[in-house]
Amino acid sequence: MKRVVFNQKGGVGKSTIASNLAAIAASRGKRTLVVDLDPQANSTRYLLGDRADELENTATGFFDQVLNFKLRPKPTEDFLAATPFDNLFVLPADAALEELQAKLESRYKIYKLREALDALEGFDEIWIDTPPALHFYTRSALIAADACLIPFDCDEFARRALYTLLENVAEIRADHNEALEIEGIVVNQFQPRANLPQRVVQELRDEGLPVLGATLSSSVKIKESHQQAKPMVHLEPGHKLAQEFAALYDELEAARKAKAKAASRKRA
C-alpha cells in the first residue's frame, strides 16, 4: 500500500502525519518506508535526528541518476536509511532536491518514482511526504501512490485551497493514475470546543467530502516529539495525541480492509 500525504498549503502537518502513521505501522510489525520528497527534509530529520546531516545517499542521488541516465544505476535500496525504530526506513531528502526539480520537470521523468517503488520489494506500507506545491515531486508522488491523504487545518483560506487541491488530484487521476483514490481529509490541529472548526468540518461533511472521523488535536507535545526525533508512538504512546494517531491509522486500515473484502466479493 502506497499513500501520499499532500496539500499545496504549507504548515498543515504533512511530515508529522506521514511520519507518525508510518511509525505506527512499523510498531505493529509492518515493514514500512517513508519517502521524503520535500527539500526541507522534515520527515528525514524527524525520523533520523542528527544522522540526517551525515547521509551520503539521499533522494537527490536517486533523482540525479534518473536525470542522468546510467546503464547500471544504483538500486533504490541503496538510497534507503534505517531509522532507530524497528521496521521503519526512510528515503531521505535534502536541500539539493530543489536544484533538480526544474530539470526533472523539463525531461518528463514523472513516472520514474512509480517504477522504482513498484519494483521495491519487502515493504508492507510506503508513505510519501511531499512539498507544499504542485510540481514534479508532488505529481510523481500522486502518480506513484494508491491513495492520497489530505491534511486540513480548519480555516477559511485552507477551505478555499481544498477545492482547488481536489480538482488537481482528480486531474492527475484522470491523466496519469486511474487507481488513485482520495482516502480522506485529515482534520489536523482540531479544537473541538471552538465553533469555527466544528462548523467548517461539518460543512465539508455535508458537502459529501471524505472527511475522516478521527481528528488530530493541537498539542505542544508534538513539538517535543519533533525535537527528540521520536514519533508519538515511541515518545509517549499513552498521550492523547498518540492515541489520536492510532485511531486515525485504525480508521484507514478498517476502510482499506472493507474495500478489499467488497472487491473480493465482486470478483467472486
Phi and psi in degrees as GROMACS dihedral restraints (atoms count N, CA, C in turn):
[ dihedral_restraints ]
;  ai    aj    ak    al  type     phi  dphi    fc
    3     4     5     6     1  -115.7    20    10
    4     5     6     7     1   120.9    20    10
    6     7     8     9     1  -118.5    20    10
    7     8     9    10     1   142.0    20    10
    9    10    11    12     1  -112.5    20    10
   10    11    12    13     1   135.8    20    10
   12    13    14    15     1  -103.8    20    10
   13    14    15    16     1   115.2    20    10
   15    16    17    18     1  -140.4    20    10
   16    17    18    19     1   135.0    20    10
   18    19    20    21     1  -158.1    20    10
   19    20    21    22     1   137.0    20    10
   21    22    23    24     1   -73.6    20    10
   22    23    24    25     1   -13.7    20    10
   24    25    26    27     1   -88.4    20    10
   25    26    27    28     1   135.5    20    10
   27    28    29    30     1   -82.4    20    10
   28    29    30    31     1   161.5    20    10
   30    31    32    33     1    74.0    20    10
   31    32    33    34     1    20.8    20    10
   33    34    35    36     1  -101.7    20    10
   34    35    36    37     1     0.4    20    10
   36    37    38    39     1    97.7    20    10
   37    38    39    40     1    23.6    20    10
   39    40    41    42     1   -57.7    20    10
   40    41    42    43     1   -51.9    20    10
   42    43    44    45     1   -64.6    20    10
   43    44    45    46     1   -41.0    20    10
   45    46    47    48     1   -63.8    20    10
   46    47    48    49     1   -43.9    20    10
   48    49    50    51     1   -68.3    20    10
   49    50    51    52     1   -47.9    20    10
   51    52    53    54     1   -59.5    20    10
   52    53    54    55     1   -46.0    20    10
   54    55    56    57     1   -68.7    20    10
   55    56    57    58     1   -40.5    20    10
   57    58    59    60     1   -71.8    20    10
   58    59    60    61     1   -39.2    20    10
   60    61    62    63     1   -68.7    20    10
   61    62    63    64     1   -37.9    20    10
   63    64    65    66     1   -64.1    20    10
   64    65    66    67     1   -39.5    20    10
   66    67    68    69     1   -65.3    20    10
   67    68    69    70     1   -36.1    20    10
   69    70    71    72     1   -65.4    20    10
   70    71    72    73     1   -46.4    20    10
   72    73    74    75     1   -56.4    20    10
   73    74    75    76     1   -46.9    20    10
   75    76    77    78     1   -64.6    20    10
   76    77    78    79     1   -38.3    20    10
   78    79    80    81     1   -66.7    20    10
   79    80    81    82     1   -18.7    20    10
   81    82    83    84     1   -97.9    20    10
   82    83    84    85     1    14.7    20    10
   84    85    86    87     1    92.9    20    10
   85    86    87    88     1     5.5    20    10
   87    88    89    90     1   -90.8    20    10
   88    89    90    91     1   130.9    20    10
   90    91    92    93     1   -73.6    20    10
   91    92    93    94     1   118.3    20    10
   93    94    95    96     1  -128.6    20    10
   94    95    96    97     1   142.2    20    10
   96    97    98    99     1  -125.2    20    10
   97    98    99   100     1   134.5    20    10
   99   100   101   102     1  -105.2    20    10
  100   101   102   103     1   124.3    20    10
  102   103   104   105     1  -101.9    20    10
  103   104   105   106     1   113.3    20    10
  105   106   107   108     1   -98.6    20    10
  106   107   108   109     1   113.0    20    10
  108   109   110   111     1  -108.8    20    10
  109   110   111   112     1     8.8    20    10
  111   112   113   114     1   -96.8    20    10
  112   113   114   115     1   122.2    20    10
  114   115   116   117     1   -56.2    20    10
  115   116   117   118     1   -21.3    20    10
  117   118   119   120     1   -69.8    20    10
  118   119   120   121     1   -21.1    20    10
  120   121   122   123     1    58.7    20    10
  121   122   123   124     1    36.5    20    10
  123   124   125   126     1   -66.6    20    10
  124   125   126   127     1   -42.4    20    10
  126   127   128   129     1   -63.8    20    10
  127   128   129   130     1   -40.1    20    10
  129   130   131   132     1   -59.4    20    10
  130   131   132   133     1   -48.2    20    10
  132   133   134   135     1   -69.9    20    10
  133   134   135   136     1   -35.0    20    10
  135   136   137   138     1   -62.1    20    10
  136   137   138   139     1   -40.3    20    10
  138   139   140   141     1   -91.8    20    10
  139   140   141   142     1   -22.9    20    10
  141   142   143   144     1  -112.8    20    10
  142   143   144   145     1   -14.4    20    10
  144   145   146   147     1    63.0    20    10
  145   146   147   148     1  -139.5    20    10
  147   148   149   150     1   -66.1    20    10
  148   149   150   151     1   -18.3    20    10
  150   151   152   153     1   -61.2    20    10
  151   152   153   154     1   -20.7    20    10
  153   154   155   156     1   -59.8    20    10
  154   155   156   157     1   -25.9    20    10
  156   157   158   159     1   -81.7    20    10
  157   158   159   160     1    -9.4    20    10
  159   160   161   162     1  -107.3    20    10
  160   161   162   163     1     1.5    20    10
  162   163   164   165     1   -74.4    20    10
  163   164   165   166     1   138.6    20    10
  165   166   167   168     1   -97.8    20    10
  166   167   168   169     1   -36.4    20    10
  168   169   170   171     1  -105.7    20    10
  169   170   171   172     1   120.1    20    10
  171   172   173   174     1  -136.4    20    10
  172   173   174   175     1  -179.6    20    10
  174   175   176   177     1   -60.3    20    10
  175   176   177   178     1   -26.8    20    10
  177   178   179   180     1   -61.3    20    10
  178   179   180   181     1   -44.0    20    10
  180   181   182   183     1   -63.9    20    10
  181   182   183   184     1   -39.9    20    10
  183   184   185   186     1   -60.3    20    10
  184   185   186   187     1   -49.0    20    10
  186   187   188   189     1   -73.9    20    10
  187   188   189   190     1   -26.7    20    10
  189   190   191   192     1   -64.1    20    10
  190   191   192   193     1   -40.4    20    10
  192   193   194   195     1   -76.1    20    10
  193   194   195   196     1   -22.3    20    10
  195   196   197   198     1   -66.5    20    10
  196   197   198   199     1   -42.2    20    10
  198   199   200   201     1   -71.0    20    10
  199   200   201   202     1   -42.8    20    10
  201   202   203   204     1  -105.2    20    10
  202   203   204   205     1    91.4    20    10
  204   205   206   207     1   -53.0    20    10
  205   206   207   208     1   133.7    20    10
  207   208   209   210     1  -129.0    20    10
  208   209   210   211     1   142.0    20    10
  210   211   212   213     1   -66.2    20    10
  211   212   213   214     1   -33.7    20    10
  213   214   215   216     1  -126.0    20    10
  214   215   216   217     1    76.1    20    10
  216   217   218   219     1   -71.6    20    10
  217   218   219   220     1   157.3    20    10
  219   220   221   222     1   -64.1    20    10
  220   221   222   223     1   140.8    20    10
  222   223   224   225     1   -65.7    20    10
  223   224   225   226     1   152.0    20    10
  225   226   227   228     1   -55.9    20    10
  226   227   228   229     1   -34.8    20    10
  228   229   230   231     1   -55.7    20    10
  229   230   231   232     1   -30.0    20    10
  231   232   233   234     1   -67.5    20    10
  232   233   234   235     1   -18.0    20    10
  234   235   236   237     1   -96.6    20    10
  235   236   237   238     1     0.0    20    10
  237   238   239   240     1   -89.4    20    10
  238   239   240   241     1   147.7    20    10
  240   241   242   243     1  -122.6    20    10
  241   242   243   244     1   136.1    20    10
  243   244   245   246     1   -76.2    20    10
  244   245   246   247     1   137.4    20    10
  246   247   248   249     1   -89.0    20    10
  247   248   249   250     1   173.2    20    10
  249   250   251   252     1   -70.5    20    10
  250   251   252   253     1    -3.6    20    10
  252   253   254   255     1  -105.7    20    10
  253   254   255   256     1   135.5    20    10
  255   256   257   258     1   -54.5    20    10
  256   257   258   259     1   137.4    20    10
  258   259   260   261     1    70.0    20    10
  259   260   261   262     1     5.5    20    10
  261   262   263   264     1  -116.5    20    10
  262   263   264   265     1   124.6    20    10
  264   265   266   267     1  -127.4    20    10
  265   266   267   268     1   162.4    20    10
  267   268   269   270     1  -139.1    20    10
  268   269   270   271     1   138.8    20    10
  270   271   272   273     1   -91.1    20    10
  271   272   273   274     1   101.0    20    10
  273   274   275   276     1   -77.2    20    10
  274   275   276   277     1   153.1    20    10
  276   277   278   279     1  -105.4    20    10
  277   278   279   280     1   165.5    20    10
  279   280   281   282     1  -152.1    20    10
  280   281   282   283     1   173.2    20    10
  282   283   284   285     1   -63.6    20    10
  283   284   285   286     1   -25.0    20    10
  285   286   287   288     1   -66.3    20    10
  286   287   288   289     1   -15.0    20    10
  288   289   290   291     1   -56.8    20    10
  289   290   291   292     1   -34.3    20    10
  291   292   293   294     1   -59.3    20    10
  292   293   294   295     1   -38.8    20    10
  294   295   296   297     1   -67.9    20    10
  295   296   297   298     1   -27.6    20    10
  297   298   299   300     1   -85.0    20    10
  298   299   300   301     1   -18.4    20    10
  300   301   302   303     1   -55.4    20    10
  301   302   303   304     1   -51.5    20    10
  303   304   305   306     1   -64.7    20    10
  304   305   306   307     1   -38.0    20    10
  306   307   308   309     1   -66.2    20    10
  307   308   309   310     1   -42.1    20    10
  309   310   311   312     1   -64.7    20    10
  310   311   312   313     1   -40.3    20    10
  312   313   314   315     1   -60.6    20    10
  313   314   315   316     1   -45.1    20    10
  315   316   317   318     1   -68.9    20    10
  316   317   318   319     1   -26.9    20    10
  318   319   320   321     1   -91.4    20    10
  319   320   321   322     1    -1.2    20    10
  321   322   323   324     1    53.5    20    10
  322   323   324   325     1    53.6    20    10
  324   325   326   327     1   -94.0    20    10
  325   326   327   328     1    34.5    20    10
  327   328   329   330     1   -74.5    20    10
  328   329   330   331     1   -15.2    20    10
  330   331   332   333     1   -98.0    20    10
  331   332   333   334     1    -2.6    20    10
  333   334   335   336     1   -68.4    20    10
  334   335   336   337     1   -34.5    20    10
  336   337   338   339     1   -65.5    20    10
  337   338   339   340     1   -43.8    20    10
  339   340   341   342     1   -60.2    20    10
  340   341   342   343     1   -44.1    20    10
  342   343   344   345     1   -60.3    20    10
  343   344   345   346     1   -42.4    20    10
  345   346   347   348     1   -67.3    20    10
  346   347   348   349     1   -43.6    20    10
  348   349   350   351     1   -72.1    20    10
  349   350   351   352     1   -34.6    20    10
  351   352   353   354     1   -64.9    20    10
  352   353   354   355     1   -32.6    20    10
  354   355   356   357     1   -83.6    20    10
  355   356   357   358     1   -13.4    20    10
  357   358   359   360     1   -73.9    20    10
  358   359   360   361     1   126.4    20    10
  360   361   362   363     1  -106.5    20    10
  361   362   363   364     1   152.4    20    10
  363   364   365   366     1    95.0    20    10
  364   365   366   367     1     2.5    20    10
  366   367   368   369     1  -109.1    20    10
  367   368   369   370     1   134.0    20    10
  369   370   371   372     1   -83.3    20    10
  370   371   372   373     1   -35.0    20    10
  372   373   374   375     1  -139.9    20    10
  373   374   375   376     1   143.5    20    10
  375   376   377   378     1  -129.5    20    10
  376   377   378   379     1   127.7    20    10
  378   379   380   381     1  -115.1    20    10
  379   380   381   382     1   127.4    20    10
  381   382   383   384     1  -111.4    20    10
  382   383   384   385     1   120.8    20    10
  384   385   386   387     1   -96.3    20    10
  385   386   387   388     1   136.9    20    10
  387   388   389   390     1  -124.6    20    10
  388   389   390   391     1   158.1    20    10
  390   391   392   393     1   -71.4    20    10
  391   392   393   394     1   162.9    20    10
  393   394   395   396     1   -84.2    20    10
  394   395   396   397     1    61.2    20    10
  396   397   398   399     1  -163.5    20    10
  397   398   399   400     1   155.9    20    10
  399   400   401   402     1  -101.3    20    10
  400   401   402   403     1    96.2    20    10
  402   403   404   405     1  -146.1    20    10
  403   404   405   406     1  -158.3    20    10
  405   406   407   408     1   -53.3    20    10
  406   407   408   409     1   -49.0    20    10
  408   409   410   411     1   -67.0    20    10
  409   410   411   412     1   -42.8    20    10
  411   412   413   414     1   -71.2    20    10
  412   413   414   415     1   -37.6    20    10
  414   415   416   417     1   -64.3    20    10
  415   416   417   418     1   -42.7    20    10
  417   418   419   420     1   -58.7    20    10
  418   419   420   421     1   -40.9    20    10
  420   421   422   423     1   -66.2    20    10
  421   422   423   424     1   -43.7    20    10
  423   424   425   426     1   -66.8    20    10
  424   425   426   427     1   -32.9    20    10
  426   427   428   429     1   -71.9    20    10
  427   428   429   430     1   -32.1    20    10
  429   430   431   432     1   -81.1    20    10
  430   431   432   433     1   -22.5    20    10
  432   433   434   435     1   -89.0    20    10
  433   434   435   436     1   157.6    20    10
  435   436   437   438     1   -87.8    20    10
  436   437   438   439     1   -31.6    20    10
  438   439   440   441     1  -146.6    20    10
  439   440   441   442     1   154.7    20    10
  441   442   443   444     1  -123.2    20    10
  442   443   444   445     1   129.7    20    10
  444   445   446   447     1  -106.2    20    10
  445   446   447   448     1   135.9    20    10
  447   448   449   450     1  -117.3    20    10
  448   449   450   451     1   107.0    20    10
  450   451   452   453     1   -69.0    20    10
  451   452   453   454     1   142.6    20    10
  453   454   455   456     1  -141.7    20    10
  454   455   456   457     1   124.5    20    10
  456   457   458   459     1  -102.9    20    10
  457   458   459   460     1   143.0    20    10
  459   460   461   462     1   -83.3    20    10
  460   461   462   463     1    74.9    20    10
  462   463   464   465     1  -136.4    20    10
  463   464   465   466     1   168.3    20    10
  465   466   467   468     1   -68.2    20    10
  466   467   468   469     1   -35.8    20    10
  468   469   470   471     1   -62.8    20    10
  469   470   471   472     1   -43.8    20    10
  471   472   473   474     1   -63.5    20    10
  472   473   474   475     1   -36.8    20    10
  474   475   476   477     1   -64.6    20    10
  475   476   477   478     1   -44.9    20    10
  477   478   479   480     1   -62.5    20    10
  478   479   480   481     1   -41.4    20    10
  480   481   482   483     1   -66.8    20    10
  481   482   483   484     1   -27.9    20    10
  483   484   485   486     1   -61.2    20    10
  484   485   486   487     1   -41.1    20    10
  486   487   488   489     1   -64.2    20    10
  487   488   489   490     1   -41.1    20    10
  489   490   491   492     1   -63.9    20    10
  490   491   492   493     1   -41.7    20    10
  492   493   494   495     1   -60.4    20    10
  493   494   495   496     1   -44.8    20    10
  495   496   497   498     1   -61.7    20    10
  496   497   498   499     1   -37.7    20    10
  498   499   500   501     1   -65.6    20    10
  499   500   501   502     1   -40.7    20    10
  501   502   503   504     1   -65.1    20    10
  502   503   504   505     1   -41.4    20    10
  504   505   506   507     1   -64.9    20    10
  505   506   507   508     1   -41.6    20    10
  507   508   509   510     1   -62.7    20    10
  508   509   510   511     1   -37.4    20    10
  510   511   512   513     1   -67.2    20    10
  511   512   513   514     1   -42.3    20    10
  513   514   515   516     1   -65.1    20    10
  514   515   516   517     1   -38.8    20    10
  516   517   518   519     1   -61.0    20    10
  517   518   519   520     1   -44.7    20    10
  519   520   521   522     1   -67.6    20    10
  520   521   522   523     1   -36.6    20    10
  522   523   524   525     1   -91.7    20    10
  523   524   525   526     1   -30.5    20    10
  525   526   527   528     1  -132.6    20    10
  526   527   528   529     1   -24.5    20    10
  528   529   530   531     1  -151.4    20    10
  529   530   531   532     1    81.5    20    10
  531   532   533   534     1   -65.7    20    10
  532   533   534   535     1   -17.2    20    10
  534   535   536   537     1   -83.0    20    10
  535   536   537   538     1   -10.4    20    10
  537   538   539   540     1   -67.7    20    10
  538   539   540   541     1   130.5    20    10
  540   541   542   543     1  -124.2    20    10
  541   542   543   544     1   150.2    20    10
  543   544   545   546     1   -85.2    20    10
  544   545   546   547     1   107.4    20    10
  546   547   548   549     1   -74.3    20    10
  547   548   549   550     1   -27.3    20    10
  549   550   551   552     1   163.8    20    10
  550   551   552   553     1   162.3    20    10
  552   553   554   555     1  -100.0    20    10
  553   554   555   556     1   122.8    20    10
  555   556   557   558     1   -96.6    20    10
  556   557   558   559     1   114.9    20    10
  558   559   560   561     1   -80.1    20    10
  559   560   561   562     1   114.3    20    10
  561   562   563   564     1  -110.0    20    10
  562   563   564   565     1   152.7    20    10
  564   565   566   567     1    53.8    20    10
  565   566   567   568     1    43.0    20    10
  567   568   569   570     1   -77.2    20    10
  568   569   570   571     1   136.8    20    10
  570   571   572   573     1  -116.7    20    10
  571   572   573   574     1    95.1    20    10
  573   574   575   576     1   -65.3    20    10
  574   575   576   577     1   -20.7    20    10
  576   577   578   579     1   -90.7    20    10
  577   578   579   580     1    -6.9    20    10
  579   580   581   582     1   -90.0    20    10
  580   581   582   583     1   139.5    20    10
  582   583   584   585     1   -68.5    20    10
  583   584   585   586     1   -42.9    20    10
  585   586   587   588     1   -61.4    20    10
  586   587   588   589     1   -51.2    20    10
  588   589   590   591     1   -58.8    20    10
  589   590   591   592     1   -41.5    20    10
  591   592   593   594     1   -61.1    20    10
  592   593   594   595     1   -43.8    20    10
  594   595   596   597     1   -66.3    20    10
  595   596   597   598     1   -44.8    20    10
  597   598   599   600     1   -62.5    20    10
  598   599   600   601     1   -45.3    20    10
  600   601   602   603     1   -63.7    20    10
  601   602   603   604     1   -43.1    20    10
  603   604   605   606     1   -64.5    20    10
  604   605   606   607     1   -38.7    20    10
  606   607   608   609     1   -64.5    20    10
  607   608   609   610     1   -39.0    20    10
  609   610   611   612     1   -63.2    20    10
  610   611   612   613     1   -41.7    20    10
  612   613   614   615     1   -65.3    20    10
  613   614   615   616     1   -39.6    20    10
  615   616   617   618     1   -64.0    20    10
  616   617   618   619     1   -28.1    20    10
  618   619   620   621     1   -77.7    20    10
  619   620   621   622     1    -4.8    20    10
  621   622   623   624     1    86.6    20    10
  622   623   624   625     1    11.7    20    10
  624   625   626   627     1   -76.1    20    10
  625   626   627   628     1   148.7    20    10
  627   628   629   630     1   -80.9    20    10
  628   629   630   631     1    65.6    20    10
  630   631   632   633     1   -77.5    20    10
  631   632   633   634     1   125.4    20    10
  633   634   635   636     1   -71.9    20    10
  634   635   636   637     1   151.5    20    10
  636   637   638   639     1   -71.0    20    10
  637   638   639   640     1   -39.2    20    10
  639   640   641   642     1   -74.3    20    10
  640   641   642   643     1   130.4    20    10
  642   643   644   645     1  -118.0    20    10
  643   644   645   646     1   162.8    20    10
  645   646   647   648     1  -115.3    20    10
  646   647   648   649     1   127.5    20    10
  648   649   650   651     1   -79.2    20    10
  649   650   651   652     1   161.7    20    10
  651   652   653   654     1   -82.5    20    10
  652   653   654   655     1   131.9    20    10
  654   655   656   657     1  -155.4    20    10
  655   656   657   658     1   139.2    20    10
  657   658   659   660     1   -70.1    20    10
  658   659   660   661     1   -16.7    20    10
  660   661   662   663     1   -61.7    20    10
  661   662   663   664     1   -29.4    20    10
  663   664   665   666     1   -68.5    20    10
  664   665   666   667     1   -29.6    20    10
  666   667   668   669     1   -68.0    20    10
  667   668   669   670     1   -38.0    20    10
  669   670   671   672     1   -65.0    20    10
  670   671   672   673     1   -39.2    20    10
  672   673   674   675     1   -60.0    20    10
  673   674   675   676     1   -44.3    20    10
  675   676   677   678     1   -62.5    20    10
  676   677   678   679     1   -46.4    20    10
  678   679   680   681     1   -61.9    20    10
  679   680   681   682     1   -38.8    20    10
  681   682   683   684     1   -88.4    20    10
  682   683   684   685     1    -2.2    20    10
  684   685   686   687     1    55.8    20    10
  685   686   687   688     1    46.7    20    10
  687   688   689   690     1  -135.3    20    10
  688   689   690   691     1   113.0    20    10
  690   691   692   693     1   -55.0    20    10
  691   692   693   694     1   157.3    20    10
  693   694   695   696     1   -58.0    20    10
  694   695   696   697     1   -34.2    20    10
  696   697   698   699     1   -64.0    20    10
  697   698   699   700     1   -21.5    20    10
  699   700   701   702     1  -102.0    20    10
  700   701   702   703     1   -28.8    20    10
  702   703   704   705     1   -76.5    20    10
  703   704   705   706     1   -52.2    20    10
  705   706   707   708     1  -156.2    20    10
  706   707   708   709     1    81.2    20    10
  708   709   710   711     1   -61.8    20    10
  709   710   711   712     1   -21.2    20    10
  711   712   713   714     1   -86.7    20    10
  712   713   714   715     1    -5.7    20    10
  714   715   716   717     1   -66.7    20    10
  715   716   717   718     1   150.4    20    10
  717   718   719   720     1   -54.4    20    10
  718   719   720   721     1   -43.6    20    10
  720   721   722   723     1   -68.3    20    10
  721   722   723   724     1   -37.3    20    10
  723   724   725   726     1   -61.6    20    10
  724   725   726   727     1   -40.3    20    10
  726   727   728   729     1   -67.7    20    10
  727   728   729   730     1   -33.3    20    10
  729   730   731   732     1   -68.3    20    10
  730   731   732   733     1   -40.1    20    10
  732   733   734   735     1   -61.4    20    10
  733   734   735   736     1   -41.3    20    10
  735   736   737   738     1   -63.9    20    10
  736   737   738   739     1   -41.0    20    10
  738   739   740   741     1   -65.4    20    10
  739   740   741   742     1   -37.9    20    10
  741   742   743   744     1   -64.5    20    10
  742   743   744   745     1   -45.7    20    10
  744   745   746   747     1   -61.3    20    10
  745   746   747   748     1   -42.9    20    10
  747   748   749   750     1   -62.7    20    10
  748   749   750   751     1   -38.7    20    10
  750   751   752   753     1   -63.9    20    10
  751   752   753   754     1   -42.8    20    10
  753   754   755   756     1   -63.9    20    10
  754   755   756   757     1   -42.9    20    10
  756   757   758   759     1   -65.7    20    10
  757   758   759   760     1   -40.8    20    10
  759   760   761   762     1   -63.2    20    10
  760   761   762   763     1   -42.3    20    10
  762   763   764   765     1   -66.2    20    10
  763   764   765   766     1   -39.6    20    10
  765   766   767   768     1   -63.4    20    10
  766   767   768   769     1   -44.8    20    10
  768   769   770   771     1   -66.2    20    10
  769   770   771   772     1   -37.4    20    10
  771   772   773   774     1   -64.6    20    10
  772   773   774   775     1   -40.3    20    10
  774   775   776   777     1   -67.7    20    10
  775   776   777   778     1   -39.8    20    10
  777   778   779   780     1   -64.5    20    10
  778   779   780   781     1   -39.0    20    10
  780   781   782   783     1   -66.5    20    10
  781   782   783   784     1   -42.1    20    10
  783   784   785   786     1   -64.2    20    10
  784   785   786   787     1   -40.5    20    10
  786   787   788   789     1   -65.6    20    10
  787   788   789   790     1   -37.1    20    10
  789   790   791   792     1   -65.5    20    10
  790   791   792   793     1   -41.3    20    10
  792   793   794   795     1   -63.2    20    10
  793   794   795   796     1   -40.6    20    10
  795   796   797   798     1   -64.7    20    10
  796   797   798   799     1   -39.3    20    10
  798   799   800   801     1   -67.4    20    10
  799   800   801   802     1   -34.2    20    10
